[in-house]
Amino acid sequence: MNIRLNGEPAQTAAQTLHELLEGLGYDEDARIATAVNGDFVPASRRAECKLNGNDEIEILAPRQGG
């Protein structure tokens, strides 16, 4: 299915946010924030968060710096 990942067009066969993150190489301990269509999805709900075509997914990771 076609999605937008961090603002860029992407394709995935993942059915859930958890599956998408696994496919991108994020493990369950990854310190990231996720949102689907502008709604925050906590880590505890990623496995039940179903993806649909044209969803907009944001993955944010903290960065060090000043």
N, C-alpha and C positions, 0 to 999 in steps of 0.2 A: 504494500500500500504506500501511497505517497503521503509524506508528512513534511513539516518544517521543523528542523532541528537547529536551535540557536539561530533562527532567522534564515537558514539556508535550506533549500529543497533537499530532501533525502527520501530514500526508499527503505522499507523494512518489512520483514515477515513477522516481526514480533507482535504478539497479541496483547501484551501487557507492558506497562512501563518497566517493570522488573526485567522482563525478557529483553527489552530494548537496551537497558543499561548493561546487562550481562553481555550482550552482543557487541557493545562498545568497549568492553574491557573493564567496566567498573565492578568491583566486588561488593559484597554486602557491607563491608566496613568502610567503604569510600565516604569521605566527608564532603558530601555535595548536597545542594538544594535542588529540588526539581519542581517544575510547574507544567501543567497541561492546560492549554487554552487560557493562560493567565491565572489559573488556580493552583496554589501551593499544594503539593502532594508530599506528605511526610513519609519517611522511610518505611514506617509500619504499614502504609497503605499502597505501596508501589506494586505489590504482587496482585492486588485486586483492581488496580486502575487499568481498565480496558482502553486500548487505543483504537481510534477510528481514522479513516482516511481524512487527510487535510488537517489533522490535529497539529497544533503548534506546541512543541515541547522545548522547554528551556532547562538546561543543566548548568548550574553555577557551582564553581569550586572556589574556596577562599584562596587568596594569593597574598604572599607576604610582600611587604614594601612600605614605602612611606610617602 
